[in-house]
Amino acid sequence: MIIRTATTRAEREMCFALRRAVFMGEQGVSEAEEWDGLEDDCHHILALQDGQPVGTARLRPLGDTVKVQRVAVIASHRGTGLGHRIMAHALDLARQMGSARVTLEAQTHAIGFYEALGFAAHGPEFDDAGIAHRKMEMRLR
C-alpha cells in the first residue's frame, strides 16, 4: 500500500475517479455538488494498492487552518484501516504546512471514525448534498 500526495495530473485523475465512484456513484451526489472549482487550490492524497487507486482525500488550505474534504475509500477496502492511514497522511501534511488546526465536515455515520483520530464534533447537524453532516475540528498546536 502506498499513500502519497498526488503530484501528477494522472494521479489527480485517479483521485477524481475514486470520488466519482464513491460520492457520485454510491451516494448519489450530483456532479455540480462534487466539482466545486477548488481542485487546483487543494492538495490531493492518493492511496494505491498494487498500482490501483483505492482511497483519496483532499486538503484545502485556509490560512492557518486546513480543511480535509472528499475522504473516500472504495468499498472493498473499507474497514481495513486504510481510512485511518489516509487521515494520518493528511494530518502529517497539515503539520508540514504549518497549520494550527484541521477542520472537516463529517457525514454523521463517520463521526466516530474521526473522533477516534482526535477530532471533536461541534454545532448542529446539517444537510450537504442530501447527506447529514456535522462540523468537526482538531487542534494541531
A tleap script that builds the chain and sets N, CA, C and O, in Angstrom:
source leaprc.protein.ff14SB
mol = sequence {
  NMET ILE ILE ARG THR ALA THR THR ARG ALA
  GLU ARG GLU MET CYS PHE ALA LEU ARG ARG
  ALA VAL PHE MET GLY GLU GLN GLY VAL SER
  GLU ALA GLU GLU TRP ASP GLY LEU GLU ASP
  ASP CYS HIE HIE ILE LEU ALA LEU GLN ASP
  GLY GLN PRO VAL GLY THR ALA ARG LEU ARG
  PRO LEU GLY ASP THR VAL LYS VAL GLN ARG
  VAL ALA VAL ILE ALA SER HIE ARG GLY THR
  GLY LEU GLY HIE ARG ILE MET ALA HIE ALA
  LEU ASP LEU ALA ARG GLN MET GLY SER ALA
  ARG VAL THR LEU GLU ALA GLN THR HIE ALA
  ILE GLY PHE TYR GLU ALA LEU GLY PHE ALA
  ALA HIE GLY PRO GLU PHE ASP ASP ALA GLY
  ILE ALA HIE ARG LYS MET GLU MET ARG LEU
  CARG
}
set mol.1.N position { 0.848 -1.177 0.000 }
set mol.1.CA position { 0.000 0.000 0.000 }
set mol.1.C position { 0.896 1.244 0.000 }
set mol.1.O position { 1.821 1.357 0.804 }
set mol.2.N position { 0.610 2.149 -0.895 }
set mol.2.CA position { 1.325 3.424 -0.978 }
set mol.2.C position { 0.314 4.543 -0.787 }
set mol.2.O position { -0.723 4.573 -1.448 }
set mol.3.N position { 0.620 5.458 0.118 }
set mol.3.CA position { -0.214 6.644 0.311 }
set mol.3.C position { 0.689 7.841 0.138 }
set mol.3.O position { 1.706 7.974 0.820 }
set mol.4.N position { 0.305 8.724 -0.792 }
set mol.4.CA position { 1.154 9.872 -1.074 }
set mol.4.C position { 0.309 11.034 -1.583 }
set mol.4.O position { -0.862 10.885 -1.932 }
set mol.5.N position { 0.946 12.181 -1.609 }
set mol.5.CA position { 0.309 13.347 -2.187 }
set mol.5.C position { 0.386 13.220 -3.703 }
set mol.5.O position { 1.457 12.983 -4.262 }
set mol.6.N position { -0.747 13.378 -4.354 }
set mol.6.CA position { -0.792 13.294 -5.817 }
set mol.6.C position { -0.030 14.480 -6.398 }
set mol.6.O position { -0.310 15.630 -6.061 }
set mol.7.N position { 0.924 14.196 -7.263 }
set mol.7.CA position { 1.751 15.270 -7.823 }
set mol.7.C position { 1.599 15.416 -9.331 }
set mol.7.O position { 1.977 16.442 -9.896 }
set mol.8.N position { 1.055 14.408 -9.978 }
set mol.8.CA position { 0.904 14.483 -11.431 }
set mol.8.C position { -0.577 14.579 -11.793 }
set mol.8.O position { -1.451 14.276 -10.980 }
set mol.9.N position { -0.838 15.000 -13.013 }
set mol.9.CA position { -2.219 15.071 -13.494 }
set mol.9.C position { -2.863 13.678 -13.474 }
set mol.9.O position { -4.035 13.543 -13.123 }
set mol.10.N position { -2.112 12.661 -13.844 }
set mol.10.CA position { -2.639 11.293 -13.846 }
set mol.10.C position { -3.037 10.850 -12.437 }
set mol.10.O position { -4.076 10.213 -12.258 }
set mol.11.N position { -2.226 11.181 -11.445 }
set mol.11.CA position { -2.555 10.827 -10.059 }
set mol.11.C position { -3.801 11.577 -9.588 }
set mol.11.O position { -4.661 11.002 -8.920 }
set mol.12.N position { -3.895 12.847 -9.933 }
set mol.12.CA position { -5.095 13.619 -9.568 }
set mol.12.C position { -6.332 13.018 -10.232 }
set mol.12.O position { -7.393 12.948 -9.613 }
set mol.13.N position { -6.205 12.587 -11.475 }
set mol.13.CA position { -7.340 11.962 -12.167 }
set mol.13.C position { -7.776 10.683 -11.461 }
set mol.13.O position { -8.964 10.362 -11.435 }
set mol.14.N position { -6.815 9.948 -10.884 }
set mol.14.CA position { -7.175 8.757 -10.112 }
set mol.14.C position { -7.989 9.158 -8.881 }
set mol.14.O position { -8.972 8.499 -8.543 }
set mol.15.N position { -7.582 10.233 -8.217 }
set mol.15.CA position { -8.340 10.740 -7.067 }
set mol.15.C position { -9.759 11.098 -7.493 }
set mol.15.O position { -10.725 10.761 -6.808 }
set mol.16.N position { -9.877 11.776 -8.617 }
set mol.16.CA position { -11.189 12.205 -9.102 }
set mol.16.C position { -12.057 10.998 -9.457 }
set mol.16.O position { -13.260 11.008 -9.200 }
set mol.17.N position { -11.464 9.967 -10.040 }
set mol.17.CA position { -12.215 8.764 -10.390 }
set mol.17.C position { -12.759 8.075 -9.135 }
set mol.17.O position { -13.887 7.580 -9.132 }
set mol.18.N position { -11.955 8.047 -8.076 }
set mol.18.CA position { -12.413 7.475 -6.811 }
set mol.18.C position { -13.602 8.265 -6.273 }
set mol.18.O position { -14.584 7.679 -5.818 }
set mol.19.N position { -13.518 9.573 -6.324 }
set mol.19.CA position { -14.617 10.411 -5.839 }
set mol.19.C position { -15.882 10.204 -6.667 }
set mol.19.O position { -16.987 10.161 -6.126 }
set mol.20.N position { -15.714 10.076 -7.983 }
set mol.20.CA position { -16.880 9.798 -8.833 }
set mol.20.C position { -17.552 8.490 -8.403 }
set mol.20.O position { -18.775 8.421 -8.280 }
set mol.21.N position { -16.745 7.464 -8.178 }
set mol.21.CA position { -17.282 6.153 -7.809 }
set mol.21.C position { -17.985 6.190 -6.456 }
set mol.21.O position { -19.103 5.691 -6.324 }
set mol.22.N position { -17.341 6.776 -5.455 }
set mol.22.CA position { -17.880 6.749 -4.091 }
set mol.22.C position { -18.986 7.782 -3.911 }
set mol.22.O position { -20.099 7.428 -3.521 }
set mol.23.N position { -18.703 9.038 -4.185 }
set mol.23.CA position { -19.682 10.081 -3.881 }
set mol.23.C position { -20.810 10.146 -4.911 }
set mol.23.O position { -21.985 10.195 -4.546 }
set mol.24.N position { -20.461 10.147 -6.174 }
set mol.24.CA position { -21.481 10.262 -7.202 }
set mol.24.C position { -22.168 8.915 -7.455 }
set mol.24.O position { -23.395 8.847 -7.536 }
set mol.25.N position { -21.380 7.853 -7.579 }
set mol.25.CA position { -21.933 6.541 -7.872 }
set mol.25.C position { -22.678 5.921 -6.701 }
set mol.25.O position { -23.845 5.553 -6.838 }
set mol.26.N position { -22.019 5.801 -5.547 }
set mol.26.CA position { -22.630 5.133 -4.398 }
set mol.26.C position { -23.599 6.024 -3.628 }
set mol.26.O position { -24.661 5.571 -3.200 }
set mol.27.N position { -23.232 7.298 -3.453 }
set mol.27.CA position { -24.011 8.159 -2.571 }
set mol.27.C position { -24.956 9.111 -3.303 }
set mol.27.O position { -25.736 9.812 -2.659 }
set mol.28.N position { -24.901 9.149 -4.612 }
set mol.28.CA position { -25.833 9.953 -5.375 }
set mol.28.C position { -25.591 11.446 -5.348 }
set mol.28.O position { -26.508 12.225 -5.605 }
set mol.29.N position { -24.360 11.861 -5.036 }
set mol.29.CA position { -24.020 13.281 -5.057 }
set mol.29.C position { -23.965 13.725 -6.519 }
set mol.29.O position { -23.412 13.027 -7.369 }
set mol.30.N position { -24.538 14.880 -6.796 }
set mol.30.CA position { -24.564 15.358 -8.183 }
set mol.30.C position { -23.183 15.844 -8.617 }
set mol.30.O position { -22.339 16.189 -7.790 }
set mol.31.N position { -22.979 15.862 -9.909 }
set mol.31.CA position { -21.718 16.364 -10.463 }
set mol.31.C position { -21.485 17.813 -10.043 }
set mol.31.O position { -20.363 18.182 -9.698 }
set mol.32.N position { -22.531 18.636 -10.067 }
set mol.32.CA position { -22.409 20.050 -9.699 }
set mol.32.C position { -21.983 20.216 -8.239 }
set mol.32.O position { -21.238 21.139 -7.910 }
set mol.33.N position { -22.459 19.318 -7.360 }
set mol.33.CA position { -22.095 19.419 -5.949 }
set mol.33.C position { -20.684 18.894 -5.691 }
set mol.33.O position { -19.986 19.400 -4.812 }
set mol.34.N position { -20.265 17.894 -6.442 }
set mol.34.CA position { -18.942 17.304 -6.223 }
set mol.34.C position { -17.822 18.192 -6.739 }
set mol.34.O position { -16.789 18.319 -6.082 }
set mol.35.N position { -18.001 18.803 -7.889 }
set mol.35.CA position { -16.936 19.588 -8.513 }
set mol.35.C position { -17.187 21.066 -8.242 }
set mol.35.O position { -17.971 21.716 -8.933 }
set mol.36.N position { -16.503 21.581 -7.221 }
set mol.36.CA position { -16.755 22.942 -6.741 }
set mol.36.C position { -15.783 23.986 -7.289 }
set mol.36.O position { -15.835 25.146 -6.881 }
set mol.37.N position { -14.904 23.595 -8.201 }
set mol.37.CA position { -13.967 24.546 -8.788 }
set mol.37.C position { -12.746 24.842 -7.937 }
set mol.37.O position { -11.976 25.748 -8.258 }
set mol.38.N position { -12.553 24.096 -6.859 }
set mol.38.CA position { -11.437 24.363 -5.944 }
set mol.38.C position { -10.297 23.357 -6.070 }
set mol.38.O position { -9.343 23.408 -5.295 }
set mol.39.N position { -10.382 22.457 -7.023 }
set mol.39.CA position { -9.391 21.381 -7.134 }
set mol.39.C position { -7.959 21.892 -7.225 }
set mol.39.O position { -7.059 21.311 -6.619 }
set mol.40.N position { -7.737 22.965 -7.969 }
set mol.40.CA position { -6.372 23.482 -8.143 }
set mol.40.C position { -5.848 24.192 -6.900 }
set mol.40.O position { -4.649 24.450 -6.802 }
set mol.41.N position { -6.729 24.517 -5.943 }
set mol.41.CA position { -6.321 25.176 -4.703 }
set mol.41.C position { -6.022 24.175 -3.599 }
set mol.41.O position { -5.663 24.566 -2.488 }
set mol.42.N position { -6.164 22.897 -3.889 }
set mol.42.CA position { -6.081 21.861 -2.866 }
set mol.42.C position { -4.928 20.890 -3.109 }
set mol.42.O position { -4.388 20.786 -4.210 }
set mol.43.N position { -4.576 20.185 -2.035 }
set mol.43.CA position { -3.638 19.074 -2.103 }
set mol.43.C position { -4.476 17.805 -2.119 }
set mol.43.O position { -5.436 17.684 -1.358 }
set mol.44.N position { -4.123 16.865 -2.975 }
set mol.44.CA position { -4.881 15.628 -3.115 }
set mol.44.C position { -4.013 14.461 -2.659 }
set mol.44.O position { -2.844 14.357 -3.030 }
set mol.45.N position { -4.599 13.592 -1.855 }
set mol.45.CA position { -3.911 12.414 -1.344 }
set mol.45.C position { -4.454 11.200 -2.084 }
set mol.45.O position { -5.661 11.073 -2.294 }
set mol.46.N position { -3.557 10.320 -2.469 }
set mol.46.CA position { -3.921 9.131 -3.224 }
set mol.46.C position { -3.360 7.901 -2.531 }
set mol.46.O position { -2.180 7.857 -2.180 }
set mol.47.N position { -4.218 6.896 -2.336 }
set mol.47.CA position { -3.789 5.595 -1.819 }
set mol.47.C position { -3.849 4.596 -2.965 }
set mol.47.O position { -4.858 4.483 -3.662 }
set mol.48.N position { -2.751 3.875 -3.147 }
set mol.48.CA position { -2.651 2.878 -4.215 }
set mol.48.C position { -2.307 1.518 -3.621 }
set mol.48.O position { -1.473 1.410 -2.723 }
set mol.49.N position { -2.965 0.483 -4.137 }
set mol.49.CA position { -2.573 -0.885 -3.799 }
set mol.49.C position { -2.336 -1.610 -5.118 }
set mol.49.O position { -3.218 -1.695 -5.972 }
set mol.50.N position { -1.129 -2.125 -5.256 }
set mol.50.CA position { -0.732 -2.795 -6.494 }
set mol.50.C position { -0.987 -1.914 -7.713 }
set mol.50.O position { -1.405 -2.391 -8.768 }
set mol.51.N position { -0.726 -0.616 -7.545 }
set mol.51.CA position { -0.872 0.345 -8.634 }
set mol.51.C position { -2.289 0.810 -8.904 }
set mol.51.O position { -2.511 1.649 -9.777 }
set mol.52.N position { -3.260 0.268 -8.156 }
set mol.52.CA position { -4.662 0.631 -8.363 }
set mol.52.C position { -5.124 1.612 -7.291 }
set mol.52.O position { -4.807 1.420 -6.117 }
set mol.53.N position { -5.867 2.662 -7.663 }
set mol.53.CA position { -6.354 3.632 -6.680 }
set mol.53.C position { -7.430 3.018 -5.788 }
set mol.53.O position { -8.386 2.418 -6.279 }
set mol.54.N position { -7.265 3.175 -4.468 }
set mol.54.CA position { -8.219 2.601 -3.519 }
set mol.54.C position { -8.736 3.617 -2.502 }
set mol.54.O position { -9.697 3.332 -1.787 }
set mol.55.N position { -8.116 4.796 -2.422 }
set mol.55.CA position { -8.576 5.807 -1.482 }
set mol.55.C position { -8.012 7.171 -1.809 }
set mol.55.O position { -6.998 7.297 -2.495 }
set mol.56.N position { -8.692 8.196 -1.302 }
set mol.56.CA position { -8.273 9.566 -1.573 }
set mol.56.C position { -8.781 10.507 -0.492 }
set mol.56.O position { -9.657 10.152 0.297 }
set mol.57.N position { -8.228 11.695 -0.465 }
set mol.57.CA position { -8.709 12.801 0.365 }
set mol.57.C position { -8.184 14.088 -0.263 }
set mol.57.O position { -7.247 14.077 -1.061 }
set mol.58.N position { -8.810 15.187 0.116 }
set mol.58.CA position { -8.409 16.496 -0.400 }
set mol.58.C position { -8.188 17.423 0.783 }
set mol.58.O position { -8.988 17.445 1.718 }
set mol.59.N position { -7.095 18.193 0.743 }
set mol.59.CA position { -6.800 19.173 1.780 }
set mol.59.C position { -6.863 20.565 1.176 }
set mol.59.O position { -6.210 20.859 0.175 }
set mol.60.N position { -7.662 21.410 1.805 }
set mol.60.CA position { -7.835 22.781 1.328 }
set mol.60.C position { -7.255 23.745 2.358 }
set mol.60.O position { -7.814 23.889 3.445 }
set mol.61.N position { -6.140 24.412 2.032 }
set mol.61.CA position { -5.544 25.375 2.961 }
set mol.61.C position { -6.431 26.617 3.094 }
set mol.61.O position { -6.903 27.174 2.103 }
set mol.62.N position { -6.642 27.033 4.345 }
set mol.62.CA position { -7.426 28.239 4.643 }
set mol.62.C position { -6.695 29.018 5.734 }
set mol.62.O position { -7.068 28.937 6.905 }
set mol.63.N position { -5.668 29.765 5.367 }
set mol.63.CA position { -4.870 30.485 6.359 }
set mol.63.C position { -4.127 29.503 7.235 }
set mol.63.O position { -3.380 28.663 6.731 }
set mol.64.N position { -4.326 29.598 8.581 }
set mol.64.CA position { -3.624 28.690 9.496 }
set mol.64.C position { -4.419 27.406 9.745 }
set mol.64.O position { -4.112 26.640 10.659 }
set mol.65.N position { -5.435 27.186 8.926 }
set mol.65.CA position { -6.297 26.011 9.038 }
set mol.65.C position { -6.239 25.219 7.737 }
set mol.65.O position { -6.101 25.787 6.653 }
set mol.66.N position { -6.345 23.909 7.863 }
set mol.66.CA position { -6.513 23.044 6.695 }
set mol.66.C position { -7.859 22.362 6.850 }
set mol.66.O position { -8.182 21.837 7.915 }
set mol.67.N position { -8.637 22.372 5.784 }
set mol.67.CA position { -9.919 21.672 5.781 }
set mol.67.C position { -9.759 20.383 4.989 }
set mol.67.O position { -9.408 20.403 3.810 }
set mol.68.N position { -10.021 19.263 5.654 }
set mol.68.CA position { -9.967 17.959 4.994 }
set mol.68.C position { -11.337 17.721 4.356 }
set mol.68.O position { -12.377 17.885 4.993 }
set mol.69.N position { -11.304 17.336 3.097 }
set mol.69.CA position { -12.536 17.126 2.353 }
set mol.69.C position { -12.409 15.884 1.481 }
set mol.69.O position { -11.312 15.383 1.235 }
set mol.70.N position { -13.549 15.406 1.024 }
set mol.70.CA position { -13.609 14.363 -0.003 }
set mol.70.C position { -12.821 13.103 0.361 }
set mol.70.O position { -12.154 12.520 -0.495 }
set mol.71.N position { -12.895 12.682 1.623 }
set mol.71.CA position { -12.228 11.449 2.047 }
set mol.71.C position { -13.060 10.279 1.524 }
set mol.71.O position { -14.242 10.154 1.847 }
set mol.72.N position { -12.436 9.430 0.719 }
set mol.72.CA position { -13.158 8.322 0.108 }
set mol.72.C position { -12.276 7.085 0.028 }
set mol.72.O position { -11.098 7.168 -0.318 }
set mol.73.N position { -12.858 5.943 0.352 }
set mol.73.CA position { -12.195 4.643 0.251 }
set mol.73.C position { -13.151 3.719 -0.508 }
set mol.73.O position { -14.344 3.676 -0.207 }
set mol.74.N position { -12.634 2.988 -1.481 }
set mol.74.CA position { -13.510 2.084 -2.230 }
set mol.74.C position { -14.049 0.999 -1.296 }
set mol.74.O position { -13.422 0.650 -0.296 }
set mol.75.N position { -15.212 0.480 -1.643 }
set mol.75.CA position { -15.937 -0.456 -0.774 }
set mol.75.C position { -15.086 -1.638 -0.340 }
set mol.75.O position { -15.146 -2.044 0.821 }
set mol.76.N position { -14.297 -2.196 -1.244 }
set mol.76.CA position { -13.509 -3.392 -0.917 }
set mol.76.C position { -12.432 -3.136 0.134 }
set mol.76.O position { -11.895 -4.085 0.706 }
set mol.77.N position { -12.104 -1.858 0.399 }
set mol.77.CA position { -11.044 -1.539 1.346 }
set mol.77.C position { -11.544 -0.849 2.620 }
set mol.77.O position { -10.746 -0.453 3.469 }
set mol.78.N position { -12.849 -0.709 2.748 }
set mol.78.CA position { -13.400 -0.123 3.975 }
set mol.78.C position { -13.260 -1.117 5.110 }
set mol.78.O position { -13.409 -2.323 4.912 }
set mol.79.N position { -12.974 -0.608 6.301 }
set mol.79.CA position { -12.816 -1.463 7.466 }
set mol.79.C position { -11.443 -2.089 7.587 }
set mol.79.O position { -11.226 -2.932 8.459 }
set mol.80.N position { -10.505 -1.695 6.728 }
set mol.80.CA position { -9.161 -2.276 6.738 }
set mol.80.C position { -8.133 -1.394 7.445 }
set mol.80.O position { -6.979 -1.789 7.610 }
set mol.81.N position { -8.558 -0.190 7.863 }
set mol.81.CA position { -7.615 0.763 8.438 }
set mol.81.C position { -7.084 1.756 7.418 }
set mol.81.O position { -6.339 2.671 7.769 }
set mol.82.N position { -7.464 1.582 6.157 }
set mol.82.CA position { -6.973 2.499 5.121 }
set mol.82.C position { -7.411 3.932 5.377 }
set mol.82.O position { -6.619 4.855 5.186 }
set mol.83.N position { -8.636 4.138 5.799 }
set mol.83.CA position { -9.101 5.491 6.088 }
set mol.83.C position { -8.242 6.170 7.141 }
set mol.83.O position { -7.920 7.352 7.019 }
set mol.84.N position { -7.871 5.428 8.170 }
set mol.84.CA position { -7.000 5.977 9.222 }
set mol.84.C position { -5.628 6.333 8.646 }
set mol.84.O position { -5.048 7.358 9.006 }
set mol.85.N position { -5.115 5.496 7.763 }
set mol.85.CA position { -3.800 5.768 7.166 }
set mol.85.C position { -3.855 6.997 6.256 }
set mol.85.O position { -2.918 7.795 6.236 }
set mol.86.N position { -4.940 7.151 5.510 }
set mol.86.CA position { -5.096 8.338 4.673 }
set mol.86.C position { -5.171 9.581 5.555 }
set mol.86.O position { -4.545 10.598 5.254 }
set mol.87.N position { -5.932 9.499 6.636 }
set mol.87.CA position { -6.051 10.656 7.537 }
set mol.87.C position { -4.728 10.946 8.245 }
set mol.87.O position { -4.413 12.111 8.485 }
set mol.88.N position { -3.953 9.929 8.583 }
set mol.88.CA position { -2.632 10.173 9.187 }
set mol.88.C position { -1.754 10.937 8.210 }
set mol.88.O position { -1.040 11.860 8.602 }
set mol.89.N position { -1.802 10.557 6.944 }
set mol.89.CA position { -1.043 11.288 5.923 }
set mol.89.C position { -1.546 12.722 5.820 }
set mol.89.O position { -0.747 13.654 5.719 }
set mol.90.N position { -2.856 12.905 5.844 }
set mol.90.CA position { -3.438 14.244 5.764 }
set mol.90.C position { -3.008 15.113 6.944 }
set mol.90.O position { -2.669 16.282 6.760 }
set mol.91.N position { -3.020 14.557 8.136 }
set mol.91.CA position { -2.614 15.319 9.326 }
set mol.91.C position { -1.125 15.641 9.290 }
set mol.91.O position { -0.722 16.738 9.677 }
set mol.92.N position { -0.304 14.703 8.832 }
set mol.92.CA position { 1.129 14.984 8.678 }
set mol.92.C position { 1.347 16.120 7.686 }
set mol.92.O position { 2.159 17.012 7.930 }
set mol.93.N position { 0.632 16.091 6.579 }
set mol.93.CA position { 0.749 17.145 5.579 }
set mol.93.C position { 0.296 18.485 6.150 }
set mol.93.O position { 0.932 19.509 5.899 }
set mol.94.N position { -0.785 18.490 6.909 }
set mol.94.CA position { -1.262 19.728 7.537 }
set mol.94.C position { -0.205 20.294 8.485 }
set mol.94.O position { 0.008 21.505 8.526 }
set mol.95.N position { 0.454 19.421 9.244 }
set mol.95.CA position { 1.518 19.873 10.145 }
set mol.95.C position { 2.692 20.458 9.354 }
set mol.95.O position { 3.239 21.495 9.731 }
set mol.96.N position { 3.079 19.795 8.261 }
set mol.96.CA position { 4.156 20.292 7.412 }
set mol.96.C position { 3.822 21.657 6.826 }
set mol.96.O position { 4.714 22.469 6.578 }
set mol.97.N position { 2.539 21.905 6.606 }
set mol.97.CA position { 2.090 23.185 6.063 }
set mol.97.C position { 2.032 24.267 7.145 }
set mol.97.O position { 1.765 25.431 6.845 }
set mol.98.N position { 2.279 23.887 8.400 }
set mol.98.CA position { 2.270 24.852 9.496 }
set mol.98.C position { 0.889 25.182 10.030 }
set mol.98.O position { 0.701 26.225 10.656 }
set mol.99.N position { -0.068 24.319 9.794 }
set mol.99.CA position { -1.445 24.577 10.210 }
set mol.99.C position { -1.606 24.463 11.716 }
set mol.99.O position { -0.988 23.614 12.358 }
set mol.100.N position { -2.436 25.323 12.266 }
set mol.100.CA position { -2.747 25.291 13.691 }
set mol.100.C position { -3.906 24.348 13.987 }
set mol.100.O position { -3.999 23.800 15.085 }
set mol.101.N position { -4.780 24.161 13.021 }
set mol.101.CA position { -5.921 23.280 13.233 }
set mol.101.C position { -6.378 22.682 11.912 }
set mol.101.O position { -6.061 23.169 10.827 }
set mol.102.N position { -7.139 21.600 12.057 }
set mol.102.CA position { -7.717 20.910 10.908 }
set mol.102.C position { -9.220 20.831 11.151 }
set mol.102.O position { -9.670 20.470 12.238 }
set mol.103.N position { -9.980 21.174 10.127 }
set mol.103.CA position { -11.429 21.067 10.213 }
set mol.103.C position { -11.920 20.108 9.136 }
set mol.103.O position { -11.206 19.799 8.183 }
set mol.104.N position { -13.141 19.650 9.307 }
set mol.104.CA position { -13.802 18.840 8.286 }
set mol.104.C position { -15.290 18.851 8.559 }
set mol.104.O position { -15.744 19.261 9.627 }
set mol.105.N position { -16.032 18.396 7.582 }
set mol.105.CA position { -17.477 18.229 7.719 }
set mol.105.C position { -17.757 16.756 7.475 }
set mol.105.O position { -17.724 16.277 6.342 }
set mol.106.N position { -18.037 16.046 8.571 }
set mol.106.CA position { -18.169 14.588 8.522 }
set mol.106.C position { -19.605 14.163 8.270 }
set mol.106.O position { -20.542 14.720 8.841 }
set mol.107.N position { -19.766 13.171 7.408 }
set mol.107.CA position { -21.058 12.517 7.329 }
set mol.107.C position { -21.323 11.928 8.710 }
set mol.107.O position { -20.418 11.369 9.330 }
set mol.108.N position { -22.551 12.048 9.192 }
set mol.108.CA position { -22.820 11.684 10.588 }
set mol.108.C position { -22.469 10.228 10.899 }
set mol.108.O position { -22.087 9.924 12.029 }
set mol.109.N position { -22.587 9.331 9.935 }
set mol.109.CA position { -22.230 7.933 10.199 }
set mol.109.C position { -20.727 7.768 10.440 }
set mol.109.O position { -20.305 6.750 10.988 }
set mol.110.N position { -19.913 8.750 10.041 }
set mol.110.CA position { -18.453 8.658 10.175 }
set mol.110.C position { -17.906 9.462 11.356 }
set mol.110.O position { -16.689 9.550 11.521 }
set mol.111.N position { -18.762 10.039 12.166 }
set mol.111.CA position { -18.284 10.865 13.288 }
set mol.111.C position { -17.380 10.060 14.213 }
set mol.111.O position { -16.333 10.565 14.620 }
set mol.112.N position { -17.740 8.840 14.555 }
set mol.112.CA position { -16.910 8.007 15.434 }
set mol.112.C position { -15.533 7.755 14.850 }
set mol.112.O position { -14.539 7.745 15.577 }
set mol.113.N position { -15.467 7.552 13.549 }
set mol.113.CA position { -14.179 7.371 12.859 }
set mol.113.C position { -13.274 8.569 13.118 }
set mol.113.O position { -12.109 8.400 13.476 }
set mol.114.N position { -13.802 9.774 12.939 }
set mol.114.CA position { -12.989 10.985 13.117 }
set mol.114.C position { -12.711 11.272 14.595 }
set mol.114.O position { -11.644 11.784 14.932 }
set mol.115.N position { -13.652 10.950 15.472 }
set mol.115.CA position { -13.397 11.120 16.905 }
set mol.115.C position { -12.232 10.242 17.355 }
set mol.115.O position { -11.434 10.660 18.193 }
set mol.116.N position { -12.128 9.046 16.815 }
set mol.116.CA position { -11.026 8.142 17.164 }
set mol.116.C position { -9.672 8.716 16.749 }
set mol.116.O position { -8.638 8.333 17.295 }
set mol.117.N position { -9.681 9.640 15.777 }
set mol.117.CA position { -8.452 10.296 15.327 }
set mol.117.C position { -8.138 11.554 16.132 }
set mol.117.O position { -7.068 12.142 15.972 }
set mol.118.N position { -9.069 11.973 17.002 }
set mol.118.CA position { -8.848 13.157 17.819 }
set mol.118.C position { -9.686 14.364 17.445 }
set mol.118.O position { -9.510 15.431 18.032 }
set mol.119.N position { -10.590 14.231 16.489 }
set mol.119.CA position { -11.469 15.331 16.119 }
set mol.119.C position { -12.631 15.410 17.092 }
set mol.119.O position { -13.044 14.400 17.662 }
set mol.120.N position { -13.161 16.624 17.283 }
set mol.120.CA position { -14.333 16.840 18.119 }
set mol.120.C position { -15.426 17.486 17.273 }
set mol.120.O position { -15.185 18.446 16.540 }
set mol.121.N position { -16.634 16.937 17.393 }
set mol.121.CA position { -17.781 17.482 16.662 }
set mol.121.C position { -18.297 18.721 17.385 }
set mol.121.O position { -18.219 18.820 18.610 }
set mol.122.N position { -18.826 19.666 16.602 }
set mol.122.CA position { -19.454 20.857 17.188 }
set mol.122.C position { -20.539 21.365 16.251 }
set mol.122.O position { -20.521 21.102 15.048 }
set mol.123.N position { -21.467 22.083 16.818 }
set mol.123.CA position { -22.553 22.641 16.021 }
set mol.123.C position { -23.604 21.603 15.674 }
set mol.123.O position { -23.435 20.409 15.924 }
set mol.124.N position { -24.686 22.084 15.096 }
set mol.124.CA position { -25.798 21.196 14.765 }
set mol.124.C position { -25.529 20.373 13.510 }
set mol.124.O position { -24.635 20.678 12.721 }
set mol.125.N position { -26.314 19.340 13.353 }
set mol.125.CA position { -26.293 18.543 12.133 }
set mol.125.C position { -26.824 19.411 10.986 }
set mol.125.O position { -27.720 20.230 11.188 }
set mol.126.N position { -26.269 19.227 9.782 }
set mol.126.CA position { -26.739 19.970 8.612 }
set mol.126.C position { -26.700 19.069 7.391 }
set mol.126.O position { -26.042 18.028 7.384 }
set mol.127.N position { -27.414 19.488 6.362 }
set mol.127.CA position { -27.502 18.723 5.127 }
set mol.127.C position { -26.486 19.245 4.129 }
set mol.127.O position { -26.382 20.453 3.914 }
set mol.128.N position { -25.737 18.339 3.520 }
set mol.128.CA position { -24.834 18.675 2.426 }
set mol.128.C position { -25.025 17.609 1.357 }
set mol.128.O position { -24.752 16.433 1.598 }
set mol.129.N position { -25.481 18.002 0.204 }
set mol.129.CA position { -25.725 17.090 -0.923 }
set mol.129.C position { -26.700 15.973 -0.555 }
set mol.129.O position { -26.591 14.852 -1.053 }
set mol.130.N position { -27.663 16.295 0.330 }
set mol.130.CA position { -28.657 15.315 0.730 }
set mol.130.C position { -28.181 14.336 1.778 }
set mol.130.O position { -28.858 13.343 2.045 }
set mol.131.N position { -27.015 14.596 2.387 }
set mol.131.CA position { -26.424 13.706 3.383 }
set mol.131.C position { -26.192 14.492 4.669 }
set mol.131.O position { -25.654 15.599 4.629 }
set mol.132.N position { -26.594 13.927 5.814 }
set mol.132.CA position { -26.424 14.584 7.111 }
set mol.132.C position { -24.938 14.663 7.474 }
set mol.132.O position { -24.207 13.681 7.348 }
set mol.133.N position { -24.506 15.838 7.924 }
set mol.133.CA position { -23.110 16.100 8.305 }
set mol.133.C position { -23.057 16.865 9.630 }
set mol.133.O position { -24.050 17.439 10.076 }
set mol.134.N position { -21.874 16.855 10.242 }
set mol.134.CA position { -21.553 17.750 11.362 }
set mol.134.C position { -20.139 18.263 11.176 }
set mol.134.O position { -19.275 17.576 10.631 }
set mol.135.N position { -19.921 19.480 11.638 }
set mol.135.CA position { -18.572 20.059 11.606 }
set mol.135.C position { -17.730 19.442 12.704 }
set mol.135.O position { -18.216 19.141 13.794 }
set mol.136.N position { -16.440 19.259 12.390 }
set mol.136.CA position { -15.501 18.701 13.353 }
set mol.136.C position { -14.183 19.464 13.265 }
set mol.136.O position { -13.868 20.070 12.240 }
set mol.137.N position { -13.417 19.425 14.357 }
set mol.137.CA position { -12.162 20.177 14.405 }
set mol.137.C position { -11.137 19.450 15.278 }
set mol.137.O position { -11.478 18.741 16.225 }
set mol.138.N position { -9.881 19.654 14.922 }
set mol.138.CA position { -8.753 19.159 15.715 }
set mol.138.C position { -7.698 20.247 15.769 }
set mol.138.O position { -7.342 20.823 14.740 }
set mol.139.N position { -7.201 20.528 16.947 }
set mol.139.CA position { -6.098 21.484 17.111 }
set mol.139.C position { -4.786 20.731 16.933 }
set mol.139.O position { -4.601 19.642 17.476 }
set mol.140.N position { -3.872 21.333 16.159 }
set mol.140.CA position { -2.550 20.736 15.962 }
set mol.140.C position { -1.508 21.390 16.852 }
set mol.140.O position { -0.476 20.789 17.148 }
set mol.141.N position { -1.770 22.605 17.276 }
set mol.141.CA position { -0.853 23.295 18.195 }
set mol.141.C position { -1.591 24.296 19.017 }
set mol.141.O position { -0.989 24.977 19.847 }
savepdb mol mol.pdb
quit
